[in-house]
Amino acid sequence: MVIDFHTHILPGIDDGSRDTGMTEAMLREEKRQGVELVVATPHFYANRTSIDAFLSRREAALEKTERVRREAAEALPEIMTGAEVYYFQGMGRADGVSRLVVGDTRTLLLEMPFEQWKDGMLTDVEDLIRKQKLNIVLAHIERYWEFQRDRRVWNRVFDLPLTPQINAGSFIKKRGLFHSDKKRRFCMDFLAEHPRLIVGSDCHNMEGRVPNMAGARAAIETELGAGALKDIEKTTREALGL
Ligand SMILES: [Fe+2]
């Protein structure tokens, strides 16, 4: 089963899909690429909104999306809801974080700061896992790498029992003279070394940040073989309790 674990597909809730028309187009594109289940993970920033307010807005956006699915001419992928929770200091011991998990699992998609990671961040992630008993999926890990001049915290974070997620687009070869292949190489090497990994499109729209699971799957299969895809599917299913 092909699952897109990281998307901004719900309409009008964050910087992702603008309206139900775009949500429908994104769902149709997901389906065309063989995706059967889409996890909707709108951004959650603790300094901008309360968990209650976020969850009620997400519920309203989900209702609109379910109406789109019911009224569509073709069967569109199923939706599960979660959140992409941006790191905040002290979140390891904060109340209510576990309300932001995906569906009725203990799985939380965590977005880390785009800066040099510090010891306090490691402690928080550790507390989320050990004290709050959450299964942490670290969103698009390839986007933090360039900030880790000191790799000490980075290395210790990946020693924790958590699941890294990489964006589909980071596996796809970009055309044109000026695209460096460095990030793609990092992702392929990381996957080869950590086969327990999740891929998500992190799609936001139908223009620049589109659903692109099929391209990533083709690239991974070419470089690392069908077994790598099977491992990713298994890890993703496990994270969702499926
Ligand atoms: Fe995202």
py3Dmol code that shows the C-alpha trace and the ligand (Angstrom):
import py3Dmol

protein = """\
ATOM      1  CA  MET A   1       0.000   0.000   0.000  1.00  0.00           C
ATOM      2  CA  VAL A   2       1.432   3.363  -1.025  1.00  0.00           C
ATOM      3  CA  ILE A   3       0.944   6.020   1.654  1.00  0.00           C
ATOM      4  CA  ASP A   4       1.825   9.710   1.478  1.00  0.00           C
ATOM      5  CA  PHE A   5       2.691  10.395   5.108  1.00  0.00           C
ATOM      6  CA  HIS A   6       3.345  14.149   4.966  1.00  0.00           C
ATOM      7  CA  THR A   7       0.987  16.544   3.143  1.00  0.00           C
ATOM      8  CA  HIS A   8      -0.579  19.987   3.391  1.00  0.00           C
ATOM      9  CA  ILE A   9      -3.637  18.864   1.467  1.00  0.00           C
ATOM     10  CA  LEU A  10      -6.440  20.111   3.744  1.00  0.00           C
ATOM     11  CA  PRO A  11      -7.958  23.322   2.374  1.00  0.00           C
ATOM     12  CA  GLY A  12      -7.419  26.741   3.929  1.00  0.00           C
ATOM     13  CA  ILE A  13      -5.697  25.719   7.147  1.00  0.00           C
ATOM     14  CA  ASP A  14      -2.028  26.563   6.523  1.00  0.00           C
ATOM     15  CA  ASP A  15       0.268  27.515   3.621  1.00  0.00           C
ATOM     16  CA  GLY A  16      -0.853  24.382   1.755  1.00  0.00           C
ATOM     17  CA  SER A  17      -3.981  23.858  -0.336  1.00  0.00           C
ATOM     18  CA  ARG A  18      -5.895  27.108  -0.769  1.00  0.00           C
ATOM     19  CA  ASP A  19      -9.395  25.704  -1.306  1.00  0.00           C
ATOM     20  CA  THR A  20     -11.413  22.546  -1.932  1.00  0.00           C
ATOM     21  CA  GLY A  21     -10.750  22.775  -5.686  1.00  0.00           C
ATOM     22  CA  MET A  22      -7.022  22.513  -5.112  1.00  0.00           C
ATOM     23  CA  THR A  23      -7.496  19.773  -2.511  1.00  0.00           C
ATOM     24  CA  GLU A  24      -9.458  17.745  -5.047  1.00  0.00           C
ATOM     25  CA  ALA A  25      -6.798  18.261  -7.731  1.00  0.00           C
ATOM     26  CA  MET A  26      -4.090  17.163  -5.282  1.00  0.00           C
ATOM     27  CA  LEU A  27      -6.056  14.058  -4.263  1.00  0.00           C
ATOM     28  CA  ARG A  28      -6.606  13.130  -7.912  1.00  0.00           C
ATOM     29  CA  GLU A  29      -2.889  13.532  -8.573  1.00  0.00           C
ATOM     30  CA  GLU A  30      -2.059  11.376  -5.529  1.00  0.00           C
ATOM     31  CA  LYS A  31      -4.383   8.694  -6.892  1.00  0.00           C
ATOM     32  CA  ARG A  32      -2.868   8.897 -10.376  1.00  0.00           C
ATOM     33  CA  GLN A  33       0.520   8.204  -8.740  1.00  0.00           C
ATOM     34  CA  GLY A  34      -0.776   5.101  -6.965  1.00  0.00           C
ATOM     35  CA  VAL A  35      -1.245   6.592  -3.489  1.00  0.00           C
ATOM     36  CA  GLU A  36      -4.092   4.957  -1.553  1.00  0.00           C
ATOM     37  CA  LEU A  37      -3.847   6.750   1.783  1.00  0.00           C
ATOM     38  CA  VAL A  38      -2.879  10.347   2.469  1.00  0.00           C
ATOM     39  CA  VAL A  39      -1.932  11.621   5.900  1.00  0.00           C
ATOM     40  CA  ALA A  40      -2.947  15.279   6.236  1.00  0.00           C
ATOM     41  CA  THR A  41      -0.357  17.046   8.379  1.00  0.00           C
ATOM     42  CA  PRO A  42      -1.090  20.789   8.599  1.00  0.00           C
ATOM     43  CA  HIS A  43       1.498  22.948  10.345  1.00  0.00           C
ATOM     44  CA  PHE A  44       1.063  23.422  14.088  1.00  0.00           C
ATOM     45  CA  TYR A  45       3.001  26.249  15.771  1.00  0.00           C
ATOM     46  CA  ALA A  46       2.535  26.414  19.545  1.00  0.00           C
ATOM     47  CA  ASN A  47       3.372  30.143  19.602  1.00  0.00           C
ATOM     48  CA  ARG A  48       0.593  30.993  17.117  1.00  0.00           C
ATOM     49  CA  THR A  49      -2.411  28.896  18.142  1.00  0.00           C
ATOM     50  CA  SER A  50      -3.813  26.693  20.897  1.00  0.00           C
ATOM     51  CA  ILE A  51      -4.207  22.973  20.385  1.00  0.00           C
ATOM     52  CA  ASP A  52      -8.002  23.279  20.788  1.00  0.00           C
ATOM     53  CA  ALA A  53      -8.249  26.000  18.135  1.00  0.00           C
ATOM     54  CA  PHE A  54      -5.991  24.024  15.779  1.00  0.00           C
ATOM     55  CA  LEU A  55      -7.980  20.813  16.178  1.00  0.00           C
ATOM     56  CA  SER A  56     -11.315  22.482  15.532  1.00  0.00           C
ATOM     57  CA  ARG A  57      -9.986  24.204  12.397  1.00  0.00           C
ATOM     58  CA  ARG A  58      -8.533  20.893  11.240  1.00  0.00           C
ATOM     59  CA  GLU A  59     -11.895  19.186  11.841  1.00  0.00           C
ATOM     60  CA  ALA A  60     -13.683  21.775   9.693  1.00  0.00           C
ATOM     61  CA  ALA A  61     -11.091  21.424   6.897  1.00  0.00           C
ATOM     62  CA  LEU A  62     -11.403  17.633   7.071  1.00  0.00           C
ATOM     63  CA  GLU A  63     -15.188  17.815   6.759  1.00  0.00           C
ATOM     64  CA  LYS A  64     -14.847  19.876   3.574  1.00  0.00           C
ATOM     65  CA  THR A  65     -12.327  17.354   2.235  1.00  0.00           C
ATOM     66  CA  GLU A  66     -14.559  14.385   3.018  1.00  0.00           C
ATOM     67  CA  ARG A  67     -17.376  16.105   1.127  1.00  0.00           C
ATOM     68  CA  VAL A  68     -15.035  16.491  -1.875  1.00  0.00           C
ATOM     69  CA  ARG A  69     -14.230  12.781  -1.663  1.00  0.00           C
ATOM     70  CA  ARG A  70     -17.896  11.758  -1.449  1.00  0.00           C
ATOM     71  CA  GLU A  71     -18.913  13.918  -4.407  1.00  0.00           C
ATOM     72  CA  ALA A  72     -15.950  13.055  -6.656  1.00  0.00           C
ATOM     73  CA  ALA A  73     -16.576  11.023  -9.794  1.00  0.00           C
ATOM     74  CA  GLU A  74     -13.726   8.625  -8.968  1.00  0.00           C
ATOM     75  CA  ALA A  75     -12.688   6.993  -5.692  1.00  0.00           C
ATOM     76  CA  LEU A  76     -10.026   9.258  -4.152  1.00  0.00           C
ATOM     77  CA  PRO A  77      -7.393   8.221  -1.570  1.00  0.00           C
ATOM     78  CA  GLU A  78      -8.459   7.915   2.037  1.00  0.00           C
ATOM     79  CA  ILE A  79      -7.420  10.609   4.509  1.00  0.00           C
ATOM     80  CA  MET A  80      -5.965  10.320   8.001  1.00  0.00           C
ATOM     81  CA  THR A  81      -5.285  13.448  10.038  1.00  0.00           C
ATOM     82  CA  GLY A  82      -2.199  14.439  11.976  1.00  0.00           C
ATOM     83  CA  ALA A  83      -0.095  17.565  12.273  1.00  0.00           C
ATOM     84  CA  GLU A  84       3.402  18.736  11.492  1.00  0.00           C
ATOM     85  CA  VAL A  85       4.305  19.974  14.945  1.00  0.00           C
ATOM     86  CA  TYR A  86       7.057  22.569  15.038  1.00  0.00           C
ATOM     87  CA  TYR A  87       9.545  22.137  17.869  1.00  0.00           C
ATOM     88  CA  PHE A  88       9.270  24.393  20.915  1.00  0.00           C
ATOM     89  CA  GLN A  89      11.459  24.544  23.964  1.00  0.00           C
ATOM     90  CA  GLY A  90      10.114  22.377  26.770  1.00  0.00           C
ATOM     91  CA  MET A  91       7.740  20.396  24.526  1.00  0.00           C
ATOM     92  CA  GLY A  92       9.075  17.149  25.941  1.00  0.00           C
ATOM     93  CA  ARG A  93       7.233  17.896  29.179  1.00  0.00           C
ATOM     94  CA  ALA A  94       4.384  20.030  27.780  1.00  0.00           C
ATOM     95  CA  ASP A  95       0.748  18.990  28.243  1.00  0.00           C
ATOM     96  CA  GLY A  96      -1.415  18.159  25.280  1.00  0.00           C
ATOM     97  CA  VAL A  97       1.289  17.440  22.690  1.00  0.00           C
ATOM     98  CA  SER A  98      -0.017  13.891  22.360  1.00  0.00           C
ATOM     99  CA  ARG A  99      -3.357  15.288  21.087  1.00  0.00           C
ATOM    100  CA  LEU A 100      -1.528  16.138  17.854  1.00  0.00           C
ATOM    101  CA  VAL A 101      -0.744  12.525  16.905  1.00  0.00           C
ATOM    102  CA  VAL A 102      -1.861  10.895  13.654  1.00  0.00           C
ATOM    103  CA  GLY A 103      -5.320   9.312  13.921  1.00  0.00           C
ATOM    104  CA  ASP A 104      -5.574   7.154  17.020  1.00  0.00           C
ATOM    105  CA  THR A 105      -1.890   6.167  16.974  1.00  0.00           C
ATOM    106  CA  ARG A 106       0.932   7.423  19.231  1.00  0.00           C
ATOM    107  CA  THR A 107       2.791   8.734  16.159  1.00  0.00           C
ATOM    108  CA  LEU A 108       3.731  12.409  16.009  1.00  0.00           C
ATOM    109  CA  LEU A 109       5.324  14.194  13.026  1.00  0.00           C
ATOM    110  CA  LEU A 110       7.889  16.586  14.487  1.00  0.00           C
ATOM    111  CA  GLU A 111       9.485  19.468  12.598  1.00  0.00           C
ATOM    112  CA  MET A 112      12.825  20.521  14.050  1.00  0.00           C
ATOM    113  CA  PRO A 113      14.406  23.997  13.922  1.00  0.00           C
ATOM    114  CA  PHE A 114      16.411  24.968  10.838  1.00  0.00           C
ATOM    115  CA  GLU A 115      19.507  25.821  12.856  1.00  0.00           C
ATOM    116  CA  GLN A 116      22.306  24.133  14.748  1.00  0.00           C
ATOM    117  CA  TRP A 117      20.619  21.619  17.098  1.00  0.00           C
ATOM    118  CA  LYS A 118      21.433  22.047  20.789  1.00  0.00           C
ATOM    119  CA  ASP A 119      21.447  19.741  23.821  1.00  0.00           C
ATOM    120  CA  GLY A 120      18.036  21.016  25.035  1.00  0.00           C
ATOM    121  CA  MET A 121      16.437  19.861  21.774  1.00  0.00           C
ATOM    122  CA  LEU A 122      17.857  16.398  22.243  1.00  0.00           C
ATOM    123  CA  THR A 123      16.409  16.306  25.796  1.00  0.00           C
ATOM    124  CA  ASP A 124      12.972  17.327  24.523  1.00  0.00           C
ATOM    125  CA  VAL A 125      12.931  14.704  21.770  1.00  0.00           C
ATOM    126  CA  GLU A 126      14.120  12.115  24.273  1.00  0.00           C
ATOM    127  CA  ASP A 127      11.310  13.098  26.705  1.00  0.00           C
ATOM    128  CA  LEU A 128       8.688  12.915  23.942  1.00  0.00           C
ATOM    129  CA  ILE A 129       9.795   9.339  23.315  1.00  0.00           C
ATOM    130  CA  ARG A 130      10.514   8.078  26.837  1.00  0.00           C
ATOM    131  CA  LYS A 131       8.199  10.132  29.069  1.00  0.00           C
ATOM    132  CA  GLN A 132       5.288  10.837  26.714  1.00  0.00           C
ATOM    133  CA  LYS A 133       5.633   7.447  24.996  1.00  0.00           C
ATOM    134  CA  LEU A 134       5.262   8.924  21.517  1.00  0.00           C
ATOM    135  CA  ASN A 135       6.540   7.412  18.276  1.00  0.00           C
ATOM    136  CA  ILE A 136       8.390  10.327  16.809  1.00  0.00           C
ATOM    137  CA  VAL A 137       8.693  10.742  13.050  1.00  0.00           C
ATOM    138  CA  LEU A 138      11.203  13.487  12.253  1.00  0.00           C
ATOM    139  CA  ALA A 139       9.964  15.534   9.303  1.00  0.00           C
ATOM    140  CA  HIS A 140      12.208  16.042   6.232  1.00  0.00           C
ATOM    141  CA  ILE A 141      15.508  15.355   7.986  1.00  0.00           C
ATOM    142  CA  GLU A 142      17.493  16.341   4.875  1.00  0.00           C
ATOM    143  CA  ARG A 143      16.512  19.972   5.422  1.00  0.00           C
ATOM    144  CA  TYR A 144      18.346  20.304   8.764  1.00  0.00           C
ATOM    145  CA  TRP A 145      21.589  18.692   7.707  1.00  0.00           C
ATOM    146  CA  GLU A 146      23.308  21.802   6.335  1.00  0.00           C
ATOM    147  CA  PHE A 147      22.869  23.586   9.702  1.00  0.00           C
ATOM    148  CA  GLN A 148      24.651  20.880  11.735  1.00  0.00           C
ATOM    149  CA  ARG A 149      28.243  22.027  11.651  1.00  0.00           C
ATOM    150  CA  ASP A 150      28.588  20.301  15.003  1.00  0.00           C
ATOM    151  CA  ARG A 151      27.113  16.817  14.445  1.00  0.00           C
ATOM    152  CA  ARG A 152      27.118  15.755  18.101  1.00  0.00           C
ATOM    153  CA  VAL A 153      23.402  16.391  18.787  1.00  0.00           C
ATOM    154  CA  TRP A 154      22.424  15.221  15.286  1.00  0.00           C
ATOM    155  CA  ASN A 155      24.178  11.884  15.864  1.00  0.00           C
ATOM    156  CA  ARG A 156      22.603  11.415  19.276  1.00  0.00           C
ATOM    157  CA  VAL A 157      19.121  12.259  17.935  1.00  0.00           C
ATOM    158  CA  PHE A 158      19.473   9.483  15.345  1.00  0.00           C
ATOM    159  CA  ASP A 159      20.610   7.076  18.044  1.00  0.00           C
ATOM    160  CA  LEU A 160      17.138   7.490  19.608  1.00  0.00           C
ATOM    161  CA  PRO A 161      14.368   5.059  18.649  1.00  0.00           C
ATOM    162  CA  LEU A 162      12.629   7.381  16.188  1.00  0.00           C
ATOM    163  CA  THR A 163      11.727   7.247  12.506  1.00  0.00           C
ATOM    164  CA  PRO A 164      13.273   9.674  10.010  1.00  0.00           C
ATOM    165  CA  GLN A 165      11.121  11.056   7.180  1.00  0.00           C
ATOM    166  CA  ILE A 166      12.539  12.379   3.896  1.00  0.00           C
ATOM    167  CA  ASN A 167      10.625  14.401   1.307  1.00  0.00           C
ATOM    168  CA  ALA A 168       9.899  12.678  -1.993  1.00  0.00           C
ATOM    169  CA  GLY A 169      11.313  15.589  -3.991  1.00  0.00           C
ATOM    170  CA  SER A 170      14.718  15.194  -2.377  1.00  0.00           C
ATOM    171  CA  PHE A 171      15.137  11.796  -4.085  1.00  0.00           C
ATOM    172  CA  ILE A 172      14.256  13.079  -7.545  1.00  0.00           C
ATOM    173  CA  LYS A 173      16.981  14.201  -9.928  1.00  0.00           C
ATOM    174  CA  LYS A 174      16.485  17.864 -10.853  1.00  0.00           C
ATOM    175  CA  ARG A 175      17.121  18.895 -14.419  1.00  0.00           C
ATOM    176  CA  GLY A 176      19.315  21.812 -15.365  1.00  0.00           C
ATOM    177  CA  LEU A 177      22.891  22.836 -15.107  1.00  0.00           C
ATOM    178  CA  PHE A 178      22.786  24.535 -11.743  1.00  0.00           C
ATOM    179  CA  HIS A 179      21.162  21.841  -9.637  1.00  0.00           C
ATOM    180  CA  SER A 180      23.551  20.201  -7.259  1.00  0.00           C
ATOM    181  CA  ASP A 181      23.073  16.484  -6.741  1.00  0.00           C
ATOM    182  CA  LYS A 182      24.434  16.697  -3.188  1.00  0.00           C
ATOM    183  CA  LYS A 183      21.143  16.590  -1.305  1.00  0.00           C
ATOM    184  CA  ARG A 184      19.868  13.695  -3.422  1.00  0.00           C
ATOM    185  CA  ARG A 185      23.076  11.797  -2.741  1.00  0.00           C
ATOM    186  CA  PHE A 186      22.751  12.462   1.003  1.00  0.00           C
ATOM    187  CA  CYS A 187      19.165  11.090   0.940  1.00  0.00           C
ATOM    188  CA  MET A 188      20.032   7.936  -1.016  1.00  0.00           C
ATOM    189  CA  ASP A 189      23.006   7.243   1.257  1.00  0.00           C
ATOM    190  CA  PHE A 190      20.960   7.897   4.393  1.00  0.00           C
ATOM    191  CA  LEU A 191      18.228   5.532   3.183  1.00  0.00           C
ATOM    192  CA  ALA A 192      20.766   2.850   2.302  1.00  0.00           C
ATOM    193  CA  GLU A 193      22.077   3.115   5.857  1.00  0.00           C
ATOM    194  CA  HIS A 194      18.683   3.542   7.601  1.00  0.00           C
ATOM    195  CA  PRO A 195      16.152   1.383   5.739  1.00  0.00           C
ATOM    196  CA  ARG A 196      13.523   2.074   8.443  1.00  0.00           C
ATOM    197  CA  LEU A 197      12.489   5.390   6.982  1.00  0.00           C
ATOM    198  CA  ILE A 198       9.329   7.125   5.758  1.00  0.00           C
ATOM    199  CA  VAL A 199       8.908   9.096   2.519  1.00  0.00           C
ATOM    200  CA  GLY A 200       6.257  11.792   2.213  1.00  0.00           C
ATOM    201  CA  SER A 201       5.625  14.349  -0.513  1.00  0.00           C
ATOM    202  CA  ASP A 202       5.180  17.363   1.803  1.00  0.00           C
ATOM    203  CA  CYS A 203       2.953  18.621  -1.027  1.00  0.00           C
ATOM    204  CA  HIS A 204       1.467  22.096  -0.599  1.00  0.00           C
ATOM    205  CA  ASN A 205      -0.253  22.840  -3.915  1.00  0.00           C
ATOM    206  CA  MET A 206      -0.420  21.989  -7.623  1.00  0.00           C
ATOM    207  CA  GLU A 207       2.248  24.473  -8.714  1.00  0.00           C
ATOM    208  CA  GLY A 208       5.676  24.247  -7.094  1.00  0.00           C
ATOM    209  CA  ARG A 209       5.274  21.760  -4.265  1.00  0.00           C
ATOM    210  CA  VAL A 210       3.149  19.082  -5.876  1.00  0.00           C
ATOM    211  CA  PRO A 211       2.313  15.467  -4.989  1.00  0.00           C
ATOM    212  CA  ASN A 212       5.379  13.568  -6.228  1.00  0.00           C
ATOM    213  CA  MET A 213       5.488  10.166  -4.541  1.00  0.00           C
ATOM    214  CA  ALA A 214       5.741   8.278  -7.863  1.00  0.00           C
ATOM    215  CA  GLY A 215       8.929  10.060  -8.963  1.00  0.00           C
ATOM    216  CA  ALA A 216      10.622   9.362  -5.640  1.00  0.00           C
ATOM    217  CA  ARG A 217       9.581   5.716  -5.660  1.00  0.00           C
ATOM    218  CA  ALA A 218      10.926   5.249  -9.195  1.00  0.00           C
ATOM    219  CA  ALA A 219      14.248   6.903  -8.265  1.00  0.00           C
ATOM    220  CA  ILE A 220      14.620   4.815  -5.100  1.00  0.00           C
ATOM    221  CA  GLU A 221      13.799   1.595  -6.933  1.00  0.00           C
ATOM    222  CA  THR A 222      16.366   2.369  -9.625  1.00  0.00           C
ATOM    223  CA  GLU A 223      19.162   3.123  -7.138  1.00  0.00           C
ATOM    224  CA  LEU A 224      18.419   0.841  -4.192  1.00  0.00           C
ATOM    225  CA  GLY A 225      16.040  -1.792  -5.537  1.00  0.00           C
ATOM    226  CA  ALA A 226      12.439  -2.808  -4.865  1.00  0.00           C
ATOM    227  CA  GLY A 227      13.386  -4.019  -1.385  1.00  0.00           C
ATOM    228  CA  ALA A 228      13.994  -0.431  -0.262  1.00  0.00           C
ATOM    229  CA  LEU A 229      10.436   0.484  -1.306  1.00  0.00           C
ATOM    230  CA  LYS A 230       9.037  -2.494   0.581  1.00  0.00           C
ATOM    231  CA  ASP A 231      10.939  -1.425   3.725  1.00  0.00           C
ATOM    232  CA  ILE A 232       9.550   2.118   3.432  1.00  0.00           C
ATOM    233  CA  GLU A 233       5.985   0.827   2.974  1.00  0.00           C
ATOM    234  CA  LYS A 234       6.332  -1.449   5.995  1.00  0.00           C
ATOM    235  CA  THR A 235       7.757   1.308   8.205  1.00  0.00           C
ATOM    236  CA  THR A 236       4.980   3.683   7.140  1.00  0.00           C
ATOM    237  CA  ARG A 237       2.242   1.125   7.812  1.00  0.00           C
ATOM    238  CA  GLU A 238       3.728   0.377  11.232  1.00  0.00           C
ATOM    239  CA  ALA A 239       3.814   4.084  12.135  1.00  0.00           C
ATOM    240  CA  LEU A 240       0.083   4.202  11.374  1.00  0.00           C
ATOM    241  CA  GLY A 241      -0.766   0.964  13.144  1.00  0.00           C
ATOM    242  CA  LEU A 242      -1.901  -0.643   9.858  1.00  0.00           C
TER     243      LEU A 242
END
"""
ligand_1 = """\
1
LIG
Fe 5.465 19.980 5.776
"""
view = py3Dmol.view(width=600, height=400)
view.addModel(protein, "pdb")
view.setStyle({"model": 0}, {"cartoon": {"style": "trace"}})
view.addModel(ligand_1, "xyz")
view.setStyle({"model": 1}, {"stick": {}})
view.zoomTo()
view.show()
